[in-house]
Each structure stands twice: as C-alpha cells, then as structure tokens.
Amino acid sequence: MSNLIKSLIPIPKIYYYFKVYWRLPLWMCVALLIGCSSTVSIPDNFVRPFARQEIMVTPPGTLTGFQAAVTENDENYHLGTGDEMTVEVWGYPELSGKHTVGPDGKITLPLVGPIELTNLSREQAAKTITAKLAPYYLDLSVAVRVDRYTSNRVLVLGRVAHPGEVHFG
C-alpha cells in the first residue's frame, strides 16, 4: 500500500537531494570555520624590558630592638572601642561571656550594668570588673582575654594602593 501512496503523490526531487546530501552544508560550515582560524607565533628572542631594582636586606642585629618593643607593647595594650574580648569569671558561667567594647568605651555585665574599660590594660580591666562584682559575690577570680584588637587603626590617605582605614593588631 505504501508503494501505491508513493505513486499517487509526486515527491519533488529536492527531497532526495536533502535525504542523501544533508551533511554537506554542515561540513562546509566546519571547513569554513577551520579555514578562518589563525595562529600567532612569538619570536624566541622576545624579551619585555623592565627596570632593575636592588633589594635591601636589613642586618640581623637591627630587628632585636623592634622585637623587644613589640613584646613590651603587647603587655601594655590598652583596651579601646571595638575590641572584642572574653570575660571569664571562674565558677560563675552566667557572668562569663564575649563582649565588645562599645563606642562609649563600656561593656555591660549582668547585675552590675555598664563598666568603663577604655584605656585600661587587661589586668586593670579584670580588677575593675572584680571590684564591681565584689558586693554581690565573694572570692572572685576574673580573667580578661582580648579576642580581636580592633581599636588599633590608622587612616591612610594620599596616593597609595588602598587608601582608607587600616586595622592592625
């Protein structure tokens, strides 16, 4: 029956062309794209000139004075606004916790309220907290640990790579 239908309906010759040669336009496009590609070769003796700079090396004895000053500054660090710290009251976990020194220079503890801590060392801050809690608790042991030093910052201005506020610790 299919031969009967084929004989009744004339099929144009272009149908046979696409049936046999449908891949030809595809391969012609691929050949055209490959033919348009090109490569660039760089000569072997190509060298980009650059300015020569000498590297200065610091003599070993020079750094010992700076290292001693850094150790001394770590021991004498004073708390400032934005510093993140942990207050540990031994035996009283409800009083212990992490605190951030606010813009007013204070932290807030339960029961005693705000406590001024700016420009105090860690030891002085621990003594201040102990004094504030002494009317409510006996024989306290308080430790203050600075987790993140954020009050150490410098404002860098001028023609530099990254102007703005720089934190260091």
Buried (B, 14 or more C-beta within 10 A) or exposed (E): EEEEEEEEEEEEEEEEEEEEEEEEEEEEEEEEEEEEEEEEEEEEEEEEEEEEEEEEEEEEEEEEEEEEEEEEEEEEBBBBBBBBBEBBBEEBEEBBBEBBBBEEBBBEBEEBEEBBBBEBBBEBBBBBBBEBBEEEEEEBEBBBEBEEBBBBBEEEEEEEEEEEEEEEE
